[in-house]
Amino acid sequence: MAAEKDIIINLILVLLFSGLIGFERERNDRPAGLRTHILVGVGATIIMMISLGMHAINVENDAGRIAAQIVSGIGFLGAGTIIKEGFSVKGLTTAASLWATAAIGMAIGGGYYFLASLTTVVVLITLFILDNFDFSSGSKKYRNIKCTVTSKKDLVAKMNKVIAENKIRIKKINVAKVDRETINVRYTLRTKNAAQLIELSNDLLRLEDVLELNIHP
């Protein structure tokens, strides 16, 4: 088993690295945020350290067997963050970040500090920086709309369906309560052009419970 000094170093590093990744997911209101990523990273680190410690005690124990279970097992946790809404699927990036966090934890547990550090940097660049770029074909841009609607059940789901039928991707949704009867729904949408957004706005306004709609740059 690793020395107490190594244990402390490993846990501090995984707390920092997985916490940074989790913070990015938390600020974007993702299903798995700061605490989930930290727990995944710490858990992977501990399991990896135990696996290596068992191998050191008895060389016949395969140190890779327990680690392999982390790789396959984390998939079930990641699947829980994937949500299907209408024709769109959300949570794939969060599921991937959980899987990467587990790998970082395993690297720290195995003593590969440089590998873990470099991987964390790559993951953060992917999440923070590349999120601002759009690599899709065409001249699609992100636009924001704000809808004031009644707080009827399933209304947001109906709005999401209308957006999906217009073949527009939802990047973010924020719902805020105004009073007992109305709520504000803010969408960040990826559209091809202004004409597509206007057509969508007309379709949304046809819904009986959409009271007001504003388009923002």
N, C-alpha and C positions, 0 to 999 in steps of 0.2 A: 504494500500500500504506500501511496505517496506520503512524503513527510508533511508535517503540519504546515510548514512554510509554503510548500507547493500547493497545498489545499487552499490556503488563504489567497495566494496569488491567482489560482485558477478561478475561484469564486468571484474575486473582485473583477477580473477581466471579463468573465462571462456576464456579470451584472452590468458592466459598462457597455459591452458590445451589443448584447441582446436588448438592453434598455434603449440604446440609440435607435435600433431598428423598430422596436415597439413604439417608441415615441412618435416616429413618423407615421405609423399606422394609426396611432391614437389621435393625432391631430387631424387626420382625415376621416375620423369617425368610422373606422373599420371594425368589423365584428371582433377581431382579436387585436388587442392593443398592447399597451406597455406591460401590464402584469402578465398577460398570457405569454408574450415573447420571452420575458425574463424567466418565467417558470419552465418554458420549453428549453431554453438555453442552459439553465442551471441543472435541470433534470438530465439532459444529454451529457453534460460535463460529469456529473456524479456517476452516471451509469458507465461512461467510458473509463473513468478512473477505477471504478470497481472491477471492470473487465480486465484492465491491465494489471491491477493488483492481484487478481485471481490467477492470471497467467504467470506472474512472477513467483507466486507460491507454488504453483504446479504447472510446469511448462507444457504438460499435456492438455491443459485447458486452452482452447482456441479463443484468443482475445477478440477475434473478429466476430464471433457468434452473437454476443450480446449487442455489439455495435450494429450488426446487421438488423437486429430486431428494432433498433431505434429508427433506422431508415424506413423500414416498412411500416412500423407502428405509427409514426408521425403522420402518415398519410390519412389515417382515420380522423385525427384531430384537424388536419387541414381541410378535410371534406366537410367538416361541420361549419367552416367559415364561408363555404360557397353557397350562394343564394340565387335561385332562379326567380326572376320577376318578369312575367310575360314572355317576351322573346329575347330578353337579355339575361346574362349570367354575371353575377358579381361575386367578388371574393377570391378570384383566382390568384391575384397578386398577393393577397394576404396569406393564402394557403402556401404559396411559393416562398414567401418570406419566413413563414414558420418552419418550413422544411430547411431553408438555408440557415436559420438560427440554430436548429438542431445540429446541423453539420458544423457550424462554428463552435458550438458547445463541445462536440466530439473532438474537434481539433484542439481546443484548449485542454480538455481532459487528457488528451494524448501527449500534451506538451509541445504542440506545434503552434507556438505563439505568433510567429511571423505569418504563417498561413492564415490563422484566425484573424489577425489584424488586417491583412490585405483583403481577405474575403469580406470583412465588415465594411471596409471602404468601398469595395465594388458594389455591395448590396445597397449602401446608402446613396452612392452616386446614381444607381439605377432607380431608386425610389424617389429621391429628392429632386435630382436634376433632370433626368430623362422624362419625368412626369410632365414637364413644361413643354416638351416637344411633341409634335404630332407627325408620325411617320406614315400615316395612311395616304392612300392615293387621292389625288384631287386637291382642291383648295379648301378643305374643311377647316372650320374655325369653331372655337368655343364661344358660346353666347349664353347669357343668363336671362331667365324669365322669372318673374315673381307673380304668383297667382294667389289671390284671396278667395277662399272657398269656404263652403259650409263644412262643419265638422262631422259630416255623415260617414258612416262606416263604409269602407271599401272605395271611397271616392278617389283617394290617391292611386289605388290600384287601377281604377278606370282611366285615370289620367296617364299613368304609365303605359297602359295598353294603347291609348291613342298615339302617344309618342312613338311607341314601337311600330305601330302600323304606318307611321310616316317615315319609317326607316331612319330614325334619328337615335343616336346613342346618348344615353344618360351618363354623364360623368359624376355628378354629385346631386344629392337631394337633401335639402334641409327643411324640416317641418317645425314651425313655431306656432304656439297657441296665441291667438289674439284675444278672444274672450270665450265664453261658454258655447257660442254658436259658430264661430269662424276661426279659421287657421290660415297662416301664410305658408305656402309651399314654394320654395326657391329651387329652381333647376339650373344646373350648368349642363348645357347640351352641345354636342358636336354636330354642326350642320354644314351643308355644302355651301349655302348662300343665304342671303336675306329672304329671298322668295320662299325658300323651304320653311324658314322660321315663321314667316307671315301665314303661310298655309296651315302650319301646325297651330298657330295662335287662334286662327278662325275655327279649327276643329275643336280646340279646347273650350273656346267660348260657347260652342254649341251645347256643351254639357250643362245641364240645368243648374247645377250647384256651383259652377264657377262664376263668381261675382265680379271679379276684376282681374285683369292681366296686364302686366307691364314688362316691356322688353328692355334689357340693359346691355351695354356693350360687353 
